[in-house]
Amino acid sequence: MTADEQKRAAGEAAAALIAPGMTVGLGTGSTAAWFVKALAARAVPDIRAVATSEATAELAASLGIPLLDLDSAGVIDLTVDGADECGPRLALIKGGGAALLREKLVWEASARCVVIADAAKTPAPTLGRFPLPIEVVAFGHASTARRIDAVLAEAGIAAKAMLRLKDGRPVRTDGGNLIYDAPCGVIPDPAALGDALKRLTGVVEHGLFLNLAERALIGTDDGVKTYQP
């Protein structure tokens, strides 16, 4: 199977978890898009959805999935989303699609969260291979980046946060913020690093999603495999 076929299989397996009347969180990215398409194809009655990005909202609306905003949703029954990397106990790195703040807001408002991915993202014994996205406010962002580097150094990580660019321009999130990526290699203590980054003025959110996923559905050549923390 190609990576896209594996992603599609994982998305279809996740769509099978959705029951009538549920409020569903819709993730962002290529794998989550397969879930949104599979969910629309199932035509589950009386569902409502909260999108984690404008791109996902546009896709869901084009497929006829009813949308509401997070403030109106209350508790979301189940959120399904992709990940850039899966580590031990389903610790995740997310944010490759620059939607990490909205994704984390939706995840933390959810009773259950399921991550879907292709076989390349089978849970690994360490976390940090994928560069860690960190969302920062635009004002003074270079100064914030220097303090991020200091936090990384204190955590024993020899990495420098790099401003994410596309076509020579800084990438902007849906909230108008900027993204810095830190190529950590290995993150010895993800929880401690996450706490330290959140304490930095100017940091809006980081891409460490810890103790949030209840299971991972991974598409492989041998079918969809389930992993739990």
C-alpha positions in Angstrom: 0.0 0.0 0.0 1.1 3.6 -0.6 1.2 6.0 2.2 -2.0 7.6 0.9 -3.7 4.3 0.9 -2.6 3.7 4.4 -3.9 7.1 5.5 -7.2 6.4 3.8 -7.6 3.1 5.5 -6.9 4.7 8.9 -9.4 7.5 8.2 -12.1 5.0 7.2 -11.5 3.0 10.3 -11.9 6.1 12.4 -15.0 7.2 10.6 -16.6 3.8 11.7 -16.3 5.0 15.3 -18.7 7.9 14.8 -22.3 7.3 15.9 -25.5 9.2 15.3 -25.9 12.4 17.3 -22.2 12.8 18.0 -20.3 16.1 18.1 -17.1 15.4 16.2 -13.7 17.2 16.1 -12.2 17.3 12.6 -8.4 17.4 12.5 -6.1 19.1 10.0 -3.8 17.7 7.4 -3.7 15.0 4.6 -4.6 12.1 6.9 -7.4 13.9 8.6 -8.8 14.9 5.2 -9.3 11.2 4.5 -11.3 10.9 7.7 -13.5 13.9 6.8 -14.2 12.3 3.4 -15.0 9.0 4.9 -17.2 10.6 7.5 -19.2 12.4 4.8 -19.5 9.2 2.8 -21.0 7.4 5.8 -23.7 10.0 6.1 -24.1 9.5 9.8 -27.3 11.2 10.9 -27.5 14.1 13.3 -23.8 14.7 13.7 -22.2 18.1 14.2 -18.5 18.9 13.7 -15.9 21.4 14.9 -13.0 22.0 12.5 -9.5 22.6 13.7 -8.6 24.9 10.7 -10.1 27.0 8.0 -8.9 24.4 5.4 -10.7 21.6 7.2 -13.8 23.7 7.6 -13.9 24.4 3.9 -13.5 20.7 3.1 -16.2 19.7 5.6 -18.7 22.3 4.3 -18.1 21.2 0.7 -19.0 17.7 1.7 -22.2 18.7 3.6 -21.0 18.1 7.1 -22.8 20.5 9.5 -20.3 22.7 11.4 -20.4 24.7 14.6 -17.8 26.8 16.4 -16.0 25.5 19.5 -17.9 27.9 21.8 -21.2 26.4 20.8 -20.1 22.8 20.8 -19.7 22.2 24.5 -17.9 18.9 25.1 -16.9 17.2 21.8 -17.6 13.5 21.9 -14.7 12.4 19.7 -11.9 14.2 17.8 -10.0 12.4 15.1 -6.7 14.0 13.8 -3.4 13.1 12.3 0.0 13.5 13.8 3.5 14.3 12.6 5.1 11.8 15.0 3.9 9.3 17.5 6.1 8.4 20.5 5.9 6.4 23.7 2.5 6.2 25.4 1.1 8.0 22.3 2.9 11.2 23.0 2.6 13.2 19.8 4.2 16.0 17.9 1.7 18.0 15.8 1.7 21.3 14.0 3.2 20.5 10.7 0.1 22.0 9.1 0.4 25.1 11.3 -2.9 24.5 13.1 -1.5 23.4 16.4 -3.3 26.0 18.6 -6.7 25.3 17.2 -6.0 21.6 17.2 -5.1 21.6 20.8 -8.1 23.7 21.8 -10.4 21.1 20.1 -8.5 18.1 21.5 -8.7 19.5 25.1 -12.4 20.1 24.7 -13.0 16.5 23.7 -14.1 13.5 25.7 -12.0 11.2 23.5 -9.2 11.7 20.9 -8.0 9.3 18.3 -4.9 9.8 16.2 -4.7 8.4 12.7 -1.6 7.9 10.6 0.3 5.8 8.0 2.8 3.1 8.9 5.7 5.6 8.9 4.3 7.1 12.1 4.0 3.9 14.0 4.6 4.8 17.7 8.4 4.9 18.4 10.3 4.5 21.7 11.4 8.2 21.6 9.9 11.5 20.5 11.6 14.3 18.7 12.5 13.1 15.2 10.0 15.5 13.6 10.9 19.2 14.3 8.8 20.5 17.1 6.5 23.3 16.0 6.1 26.3 18.3 3.5 29.0 17.7 4.5 32.5 18.7 3.1 36.0 18.4 4.6 38.1 15.6 5.6 41.0 17.8 9.2 40.4 19.0 9.3 36.9 17.6 13.0 36.9 17.1 13.5 37.7 20.8 11.0 35.0 21.7 13.0 32.5 19.5 16.2 33.3 21.4 14.5 32.5 24.7 13.1 29.3 23.1 16.7 28.3 22.3 17.7 28.9 25.9 14.8 26.6 27.1 15.9 23.9 24.7 19.5 24.1 25.9 18.4 23.8 29.5 16.5 20.7 28.5 19.7 19.2 27.0 18.6 19.7 23.4 21.1 21.2 21.0 18.7 22.8 18.6 17.9 26.2 17.3 14.3 27.2 16.5 13.9 28.2 12.9 11.2 30.5 11.5 9.0 28.5 9.2 8.9 30.0 5.7 6.9 29.2 2.6 7.8 30.8 -0.8 10.2 33.1 1.2 7.5 34.4 3.5 6.8 33.6 7.1 4.0 31.1 7.5 1.0 32.5 9.3 -1.4 30.4 11.3 -5.2 30.9 11.1 -4.8 33.1 14.2 -2.2 35.3 12.5 0.7 34.0 14.5 4.1 32.7 13.4 5.6 29.2 13.6 9.1 28.3 14.7 10.4 24.7 14.2 12.9 23.2 16.6 14.8 20.1 15.2 15.2 18.4 18.6 16.3 14.9 17.5 15.3 13.4 20.8 13.2 15.1 23.5 14.3 13.5 26.8 11.4 14.8 28.9 8.5 16.0 26.7 6.3 17.0 29.7 9.0 19.2 31.2 9.9 20.8 27.9 6.2 21.5 27.2 5.8 23.2 30.6 8.9 25.3 30.1 7.8 26.5 26.7 4.4 27.4 27.9 5.9 29.7 30.5 7.6 31.8 27.9 5.9 35.1 27.2 5.4 35.2 23.4 4.8 31.5 23.0 1.2 30.8 22.2 1.3 27.0 22.0 3.7 24.1 21.2 3.2 21.0 19.2 3.6 18.5 22.1 0.3 16.7 22.5 0.7 14.6 25.7 -1.8 12.4 27.5 -4.5 13.2 25.1 -4.8 10.4 22.6 -6.8 7.3 23.8 -5.7 5.3 20.8 -3.8 5.4 17.5 -5.1 3.8 14.3 -2.2 3.2 12.0 -2.7 2.1 8.4 -0.2 -0.6 7.4 0.2 -3.2 4.5 -1.4 -5.7 6.9 -4.4 -3.6 7.7 -5.2 -0.9 10.3 -3.4 -1.6 13.6 -4.6 -0.2 17.0 -2.2 1.2 19.6 -3.0 2.4 23.1 -1.0 4.4 25.6 
